[in-house]
Amino acid sequence: MKSSRYISVVGCHAEGEVGDVIVGGVRDVPAKTMKEKFLHFREHHEDLRQLLLSEPRGRLEMSAVLILPPCDPRADAGFVVMASGDWSPMSGSNAICTTTVMLETGMIPIKEPLTEVLYDTAAGLVKVEAHCEQGECKSVSLDNVPAFVYGLDLPIELPGVGTVTVDIAFGARWYVFVDAASLGLKVLNEHGPQLIELGNRIKAAVLEKHTPIHPESPEFRGIDNIGITEPIQEISGEKIARQAMVINPGRLDRSPCGTGSSARMAVLHAKGLLKVGEMIKFQSIIGTRFICHIRGLTKVGDKDAVLPTIQGRGWITSYKQIVLDPSDPFQTGYRLK
Ligand SMILES: O=C(O)[C@H]1NCC[C@@H]1O
């Protein structure tokens, strides 16, 4: 057996969402910023994303994280994310997986009870606090980049459904939010196929009328993912909000989605439904939760923005050596439509 690729991967999931972490076998690239590294990998290493996330080695419902040296000297590490349908500059569940793996494999020494890690990402610096006990990473709290609203209650024509209103916001990726009830759905497993189908149709309908562009990073534009939401419920004094996050090109996030929760907090704050410091638990389609809050306010360009913090836990699931035989007919894997 010959191998033209040999990649060391630590399998991991964060609240059910798979984020496998590459710990060896992929070289760094020279660049002045992590955004430059991100854009380089997105342009020149799509074969790596395909190889890891397509069958037979991967599947649609997962991401992979490439740990890289940081460009910002203040940071401990950098990473770029290979998501289901694209490259992602930052990702909540994947940052939790990256932290869990780096701490529990010794790439970053564990300090108990709290280990701080500063990541350099294409979306900006992301500070993480890992709560550790007896050599285990028990939970990860991450200070995501500022999140802000592009538009609220925007009417969208959806053939077969009628006019629905959507909110559009940025939480390190661009999200459209729509109320599940307005689609005649609930955030339930059995509604999964319809959530995905309608989510993708809403994304297409929004893109016909809107092209959100990040005021400071114009490379981050368009709509990435869709959040189909249920209203906040007050349960025993806690704010709980269920949400099905439809991830490009059309699959459900198994976690509550950190970047999606960040963007949704910007929407909820703009609507007066979530105050700075107030805790909210976003709940995923499989019932897992991120504990979130707005840690402060800021501006992005001329936009009012919130500073979102997300907390969740990751678990290592495997240690893998991914190889590619030059005679393999599927050099970049395959995906059934
Ligand atoms: O938590 C998140 O932000 C990620 N989960 C899968 C896709 C998103 O990037």
The ligand as a Tripos MOL2 file, in Angstrom:
@<TRIPOS>MOLECULE
LIG
    9     9     1     0     0
SMALL
NO_CHARGES

@<TRIPOS>ATOM
      1 O1        -21.0020   26.0580   15.8690 O.co2     1 LIG1
      2 C1        -20.7480   26.5570   14.7660 C.2       1 LIG1
      3 O2        -20.5890   27.7640   14.5450 O.co2     1 LIG1
      4 C2        -20.5320   25.5580   13.6230 C.3       1 LIG1
      5 N1        -21.2290   24.3010   13.7830 N.3       1 LIG1
      6 C3        -21.2020   23.6580   12.4400 C.3       1 LIG1
      7 C4        -21.2270   24.7920   11.4640 C.3       1 LIG1
      8 C5        -20.8590   26.0550   12.2510 C.3       1 LIG1
      9 O3        -19.7080   26.6460   11.7120 O.3       1 LIG1
@<TRIPOS>BOND
     1     1     2 2
     2     2     3 1
     3     2     4 1
     4     4     5 1
     5     4     8 1
     6     5     6 1
     7     6     7 1
     8     7     8 1
     9     8     9 1
@<TRIPOS>SUBSTRUCTURE
     1 LIG1         1 GROUP 0 **** ****
